[in-house]
Amino acid sequence: MPAPLKIASWNINSVRFRLDIVEKFLNEITPDILCLQETKTVDETFPAEAFHRLGYTHQVLNGQRMHHGVAIVSKVPIAEDDRLDWQGNREARHVGVRLENGMRLENVYVPAGGDTPDRDLNPKFGQKLDFLERMTRWSETLDKPTLLVGDFNVAPLECDVWSHKALLKVVSHTPVEVEALGRLRAANDWIDLGREFIPAPERCYTWWSYRAQDWAASDRGRRLDHMWASADVAAKAVAHEVHEACRGWLKPSDHVPLVTEFAL
């Protein structure tokens, strides 16, 4: 039997500030690999030793002071790290590695896009669309087994948000973003593992705003975080879970972690 491999992805919204809950998650769930987004620290101040103590001795970082930042920490060897500038302005939003079995693991933090869904009125929205377009062009060239994970900052399906009607003109669920994400998905025939294991229209959210007084009671969630696999990798996925309980932990991120288990 192939050895199982558990891969987690989490927008942690400051790894240093939320290190306690990261350690709690790793101790309870024990993924082999953790991909983090929005680490909000330069590589020199990343809490590398804390991850070493927990067995995550392989680390590939792409940090940035106060903003953005991505990292991959792993119990298993990883190599061939890459940092692609899909934002076109050197923001730290991607890191990719190769596992010993040859599979690529790509960790991405797509820009949020500001508040106004109009490229002319809001340059941040245009940057987000351009980012997705650059990812699409990259995706067309892939020829290796690949898992793409991270905070995509787009909830593509009507059932991926608490109210499709209320959010149609809200950044993260507008038709232009959904269409852009659809083009990205089609560029490599990506399989959305979240919806493979939690089929639409079943409720599935990964983000709840800090603005809600009681996030669980109002449950105004969105599925912004994703794990997409090339067909050969998706065929080996045996389990997928959204760890919603983490949103209720002390000093939580507004996102929760995803974990997929593979028989590789």
C-alpha positions in Angstrom: 0.0 0.0 0.0 1.3 3.5 -0.8 2.2 5.6 2.2 -0.5 8.3 2.9 0.6 11.9 2.6 -1.4 14.7 4.3 -1.0 18.2 2.8 -2.5 21.2 4.6 -3.1 24.8 3.4 -3.9 27.8 5.6 -4.0 31.6 5.3 -2.8 32.2 8.8 -2.9 36.1 8.7 0.4 36.5 10.5 2.3 33.3 11.5 4.1 34.9 14.4 1.0 36.4 16.0 -0.9 33.1 15.6 1.9 30.6 16.2 0.0 29.1 19.2 -2.9 27.9 17.0 -0.6 26.8 14.3 1.2 24.5 16.8 -2.1 23.3 18.1 -3.3 22.4 14.6 -0.1 20.6 13.7 -0.1 18.6 17.0 -3.8 17.6 16.5 -3.9 17.0 12.7 -0.3 16.1 12.0 -0.1 16.9 8.3 3.1 16.0 6.6 3.3 19.3 4.8 1.8 22.7 5.7 1.4 25.5 3.1 0.9 28.9 4.7 -0.3 32.2 3.1 -0.2 35.7 4.5 2.7 35.0 6.8 3.4 38.7 7.2 7.1 38.3 8.1 10.4 38.4 6.3 12.3 35.1 6.1 14.8 36.2 8.9 12.0 36.5 11.5 10.0 33.5 10.4 9.5 31.2 13.4 11.6 28.4 11.9 12.8 26.9 15.1 9.2 26.4 16.4 8.5 24.3 13.2 11.7 22.4 13.6 10.8 21.3 17.1 7.5 19.9 15.7 9.4 17.9 13.0 8.9 20.3 10.1 12.6 20.5 9.3 12.3 21.2 5.6 11.2 24.8 5.0 10.9 27.0 1.9 10.1 30.6 2.6 9.1 33.7 0.5 8.4 36.4 3.1 7.6 40.1 3.1 7.5 42.5 6.0 4.0 43.2 7.3 2.2 42.1 4.1 1.7 39.0 2.1 4.3 36.2 2.4 4.0 32.4 1.8 5.8 29.4 3.2 6.0 25.6 2.9 7.1 23.6 5.9 7.4 19.9 5.7 8.3 16.7 7.5 9.3 15.1 4.2 12.1 16.3 1.8 11.2 19.1 -0.6 13.4 20.6 -3.3 13.5 22.8 -6.4 11.8 25.8 -4.8 10.5 28.5 -7.1 9.0 32.0 -6.5 7.0 33.3 -9.3 6.0 37.0 -9.6 2.4 36.7 -10.8 1.7 40.1 -9.2 4.3 41.7 -11.4 5.6 43.9 -8.6 7.7 41.5 -6.5 5.1 40.9 -3.8 5.7 37.6 -2.0 2.7 35.6 -3.2 4.0 32.3 -4.5 6.4 29.5 -3.6 6.6 26.1 -5.2 8.5 22.9 -4.5 9.0 19.4 -5.8 8.5 16.3 -3.6 10.7 13.3 -3.9 8.0 11.4 -5.8 8.2 14.1 -8.5 4.9 15.9 -7.7 5.0 19.7 -7.8 3.3 21.6 -4.9 2.5 25.2 -5.6 1.4 27.6 -2.8 -0.3 30.8 -3.8 -1.8 33.9 -2.2 -4.0 35.7 -4.8 -4.5 39.4 -4.1 -7.8 40.3 -2.5 -8.6 43.0 -5.0 -9.8 45.9 -3.0 -13.4 46.9 -2.4 -14.6 48.1 -5.8 -15.0 45.5 -8.7 -13.9 48.0 -11.4 -10.4 47.9 -13.0 -10.6 51.6 -13.9 -11.8 52.9 -10.5 -9.8 50.4 -8.4 -6.2 49.5 -9.6 -6.1 46.6 -7.1 -8.9 44.9 -8.8 -7.1 45.1 -12.1 -4.0 43.7 -10.5 -6.0 40.7 -9.2 -7.4 40.0 -12.6 -3.9 40.3 -14.2 -2.5 38.0 -11.5 -5.1 35.3 -12.4 -4.3 35.8 -16.1 -0.5 35.2 -15.5 -1.4 32.1 -13.5 -3.5 30.9 -16.4 -0.7 31.4 -18.9 1.7 29.4 -16.5 -1.0 26.7 -16.0 -1.1 26.1 -19.8 2.5 25.0 -19.8 2.4 22.5 -16.9 3.4 18.9 -17.8 4.1 17.4 -14.3 1.8 16.1 -11.6 0.9 19.2 -9.6 -1.1 20.3 -6.6 -2.0 24.0 -6.5 -3.2 25.2 -3.1 -3.8 28.5 -1.3 -6.0 31.5 -0.8 -7.4 32.2 -4.3 -9.6 35.0 -2.9 -12.4 33.9 -5.2 -15.6 31.9 -4.3 -16.6 30.5 -7.7 -19.8 28.7 -7.1 -23.2 30.1 -6.0 -23.1 27.7 -3.1 -19.6 28.9 -2.1 -21.0 32.0 -0.5 -23.7 32.6 2.1 -25.8 34.6 -0.4 -25.1 34.5 -4.1 -27.6 37.4 -4.7 -26.1 39.6 -2.0 -22.5 39.1 -3.1 -22.8 39.3 -6.9 -21.3 42.8 -6.8 -18.9 42.1 -3.9 -15.2 41.5 -4.7 -14.5 37.7 -4.5 -17.7 36.6 -6.1 -18.3 38.9 -9.0 -18.9 37.3 -12.5 -15.6 38.7 -13.9 -13.6 37.1 -11.1 -15.5 33.8 -11.4 -14.9 33.8 -15.1 -11.2 34.5 -14.7 -10.9 31.7 -12.2 -12.7 29.4 -14.6 -10.2 30.2 -17.3 -7.4 29.3 -14.9 -9.1 26.0 -14.0 -9.6 25.1 -17.7 -6.0 25.9 -18.6 -4.8 22.6 -16.9 -8.1 20.8 -16.5 -7.6 21.3 -12.7 -9.8 19.2 -10.4 -11.3 21.2 -7.5 -10.7 18.7 -4.6 -12.9 20.7 -2.3 -16.0 20.1 -4.4 -14.9 16.5 -5.3 -15.2 15.5 -1.7 -17.9 18.1 -0.6 -20.1 18.2 -3.8 -22.1 21.3 -4.6 -24.6 22.5 -3.4 -23.4 21.3 0.0 -22.4 24.1 2.3 -18.6 24.6 2.3 -16.9 27.8 3.6 -13.3 28.6 4.5 -13.5 32.3 5.5 -15.6 34.4 7.8 -15.1 38.1 8.3 -13.8 39.5 11.5 -16.6 42.1 11.3 -19.2 39.6 12.5 -19.9 39.7 16.2 -20.6 36.0 16.1 -19.1 34.4 13.0 -20.7 31.0 13.7 -24.2 32.3 14.4 -24.3 34.6 11.3 -22.4 32.1 9.2 -21.8 34.6 6.4 -18.9 32.5 5.0 -17.2 32.2 1.6 -15.1 29.5 0.1 -12.0 31.5 -0.8 -9.3 28.8 -0.1 -8.8 25.9 -2.5 -6.8 22.8 -3.4 -6.7 22.0 -7.1 -5.0 19.0 -8.5 -3.9 17.8 -11.9 -5.9 14.6 -12.9 -3.0 12.2 -12.0 -2.7 13.7 -8.5 -6.5 14.0 -7.9 -6.8 10.3 -8.7 -4.7 9.6 -5.6 -6.7 11.9 -3.2 -8.5 9.7 -0.6 -9.8 12.4 1.9 -10.3 16.1 2.2 -11.4 18.1 5.2 -12.1 21.8 6.0 -11.2 22.4 9.6 -13.9 24.9 10.4 -13.4 24.6 14.2 -10.1 26.5 13.9 -12.1 29.7 13.3 -13.3 29.5 16.9 -9.8 29.1 18.4 -8.1 31.9 20.5 -6.8 34.7 18.2 -8.0 33.0 15.1 -7.3 33.7 11.5 -10.3 34.7 9.4 -9.5 31.6 7.2 -9.5 28.0 8.3 -7.1 25.2 7.1 -7.8 22.6 4.4 -6.2 19.2 4.5 -6.1 16.6 1.7 -4.8 13.1 2.2 -3.2 11.3 -0.7 -2.2 7.7 -1.3 1.1 8.4 -3.1 
